[in-house]
Amino acid sequence: MTEIRRATARDAKRLTRLVRTSGAYREPYASMVAGYRIGSDYIEIHEVYVAVGEDGQVLGFYALLLEAAELDLMFVADSAQGLGIGRQLVEHMVSQAYAAGLDRVRVVSHPPAEGFYRSVGAERVGTVPASPPAVAWDRPELVFPIALRRT
């Protein structure tokens, strides 16, 4: 059974490791996460939730920025891909956004993740142009229509 709980400062290193070792960010996307770090301050400021397995292993996480109404980060461990963890995280995120009074949540997606986001209810609304050197590729912009999903 998977538990989704609020992340704590003690999770920062595990979340950073999950991001840096993600198979979704191998070439040509590796440069984007090479030096990425999730600090305890980020976890304290934002709505960061962790999916944890029965053995305490971090299976995935997401970060919802309430003021910006944006899903900033979402990762599922390579070993947990295909187990429904991403879908559980999205459902949890939608409920948190709804409880916070948001009617939509924006996602600027990693290009290979667009299909997943669309399969769990996000709608493509545009493209965010590349911003080299950090991001050398265009990214899909999607929106989760929160109010529509909750009626």
Protein Blocks (a to p, Z undefined) as FASTA:
>chain_A
ZZdddddfklmmmmmmmmmmomklgcfklmmmmmgccdfklmmmpccdddddfkopafbd
cdddfklopafbdcddfklgonlmmmmmmmmmmmmmmmnopabdcddddfklmmmmmmno
pacfbdcddddfkbmcdcddddddfklmmZZ
